Amino acid sequence: MIRFALPFLMLGPVALHAETPKVLADIAPVHSLVAQVMGDLGEPALLLRPGASPHDYALRPADARALQDANVVIWVGEGLTPWLHDPIESFADGKTMLALLETDGWEVIGLEEGHDDHDHDHDHGDTDPHAWLDPDVAQVWLTQIAETLTAADPENAATYKANATEAGAALAALSATIDGQLRPVRGTPYLVSHDAYGYFARRFDIPDSGAIALSDAQTPSAARISGLQETLADSNVSCILTDPQVDSRWAALVGEGTDVRLVQVDAIGGDIPAGADHYAAMLTQLADQVTACLTP
């Protein structure tokens, strides 16, 4: 469209609208929550490419540029990605930051809760960082995200709040659906490859019977493998949930000589396209995989 400089047509002052801030999220589930809150106002950037592990990711030059260019950075926190703390700090000047693990309004889970083996050495602190797997926590985060975006872009505060409210209602409905889906398999004993699914298990009342590794970086000891084999036999465990962060050979070793099922799950949904729909698809897929594993 051609614009003409015609001063006599100016009827009053022109309102100057600030651009929507450039927002960067660390992992796909968080990116999805942010995208829902932003709605039509803009598209957040995603730091970790789909399928990449947040635990041992190597920051690329393009990632550093994305951090530098962003006005708002929303990430899970140092508990999930300790390697990201220094790069974020180095580009912190003038940016709005939100570390979701440091927010209030939800109950954290310790990495060792519910397990007897405390001989591990992890780099992610004593708190389970996989809190997005509880949709109730995600609803709290939607509010925190909206408030953070509002601080950076107060002109669109009403839109951020309305989008967060709508997204939260959709999450509540999804949570109720999953709750009903998992109700028939409650009480079924199972093992997990590493201690990453506590928030999902707590929300839907399906506690596991043990973890092969208590962190993604840990190699389970021979004593731990032997103990889990006894648990598998004594508790009639028929399912082990494996995931991309821990070598599935350990699960196969625990279940060796038995009919135990190995079903792979993924706390991040690495095979699901990034975007506003990612979070619901990831949680639905996880529920389906757990249901398949626990159903006789």
SULQUIFEN-V593501 format. One record per backbone hydrogen bond with DSSP energy under -0.5 kcal/mol. CO is the residue of the C=O (numbers start at 0). NH is the residue of the N-H. E is the energy in kcal/mol with one decimal. If there is no record, write none. Layout:
co = (CO/CO)
nh = (NH/NH)
e = (E/E)
//
This chain:
co = (3/4/5/6/8/14/15/20/21/21/22/23/24/25/26/27/28/29/30/31/32/33/34/37/38/41/44/46/48/56/59/59/60/61/62/63/64/65/70/71/72/72/73/74/75/76/76/80/81/82/83/84/85/86/87/88/91/94/95/97/97/98/99/105/108/109/111/115/125/128/129/130/132/133/133/134/135/136/137/138/139/140/141/142/143/144/145/146/147/148/152/153/155/156/157/158/159/160/161/162/163/164/165/166/167/168/169/170/171/172/173/174/175/176/177/178/179/181/181/182/184/186/188/189/190/191/192/193/196/197/198/199/200/201/209/212/214/217/220/221/222/223/224/225/226/227/228/229/230/231/232/237/238/239/239/240/241/242/246/246/247/248/249/250/252/254/260/260/262/264/268/274/276/277/278/279/280/281/282/283/284/285/286/287/288/289/290)
nh = (5/6/8/9/10/16/17/22/70/71/44/73/46/47/30/31/32/33/34/35/36/37/38/40/41/43/24/48/51/58/62/63/64/65/66/67/68/69/95/23/74/97/25/99/100/79/80/83/84/86/87/88/89/90/90/91/94/96/72/74/99/101/102/107/127/112/114/117/110/130/132/133/134/136/137/138/139/140/141/142/143/144/145/146/147/148/149/150/151/152/155/156/159/160/161/162/163/164/165/166/167/168/169/170/171/172/173/174/175/176/177/178/179/180/181/182/183/184/185/185/187/188/237/208/240/211/212/195/200/201/202/203/205/204/191/194/217/219/224/225/226/227/228/229/230/231/232/233/234/236/235/260/190/241/262/192/264/245/249/250/251/252/253/254/255/257/239/262/241/243/271/277/280/281/282/283/284/285/286/287/288/289/290/291/292/293/294)
e = (-1.4/-0.5/-2.2/-1.6/-0.6/-0.6/-0.5/-0.7/-2.8/-2.3/-3.4/-2.9/-2.8/-2.4/-2.8/-2.3/-1.7/-2.6/-2.6/-2.0/-1.7/-2.5/-2.3/-2.2/-0.8/-0.5/-2.7/-0.6/-2.1/-0.6/-0.5/-2.0/-2.1/-1.9/-2.3/-2.1/-2.4/-1.4/-2.7/-2.7/-0.5/-2.2/-1.2/-2.7/-2.9/-1.4/-2.0/-2.0/-1.1/-0.5/-2.1/-2.6/-2.4/-1.0/-0.6/-1.4/-2.3/-0.5/-2.6/-2.5/-0.7/-1.7/-1.6/-0.5/-3.5/-1.2/-1.9/-0.7/-2.1/-1.1/-1.6/-1.8/-0.7/-0.6/-2.1/-1.7/-1.4/-2.4/-2.1/-1.3/-1.9/-3.1/-2.3/-2.3/-2.2/-2.7/-2.2/-1.9/-1.3/-2.0/-1.8/-1.7/-2.2/-2.4/-2.4/-2.7/-2.3/-2.2/-2.4/-2.7/-2.4/-2.0/-1.9/-2.1/-2.2/-1.9/-2.2/-2.8/-1.9/-1.9/-2.5/-2.3/-1.9/-2.0/-2.4/-0.9/-0.5/-1.2/-0.5/-1.2/-1.9/-0.5/-0.9/-3.5/-2.9/-2.5/-1.6/-2.5/-2.6/-2.7/-2.3/-2.0/-2.2/-0.7/-2.2/-1.3/-1.1/-0.6/-2.4/-2.4/-2.4/-2.4/-2.0/-1.7/-2.1/-2.9/-1.7/-3.2/-2.7/-1.6/-0.6/-2.9/-2.1/-0.7/-2.1/-2.2/-3.5/-1.4/-1.6/-0.5/-2.2/-2.1/-2.3/-2.2/-1.0/-2.0/-2.9/-0.6/-2.0/-0.5/-2.0/-1.6/-1.9/-3.1/-2.6/-2.3/-2.5/-2.3/-2.3/-2.3/-2.4/-2.6/-2.4/-2.4/-2.1/-2.4/-1.6)
//
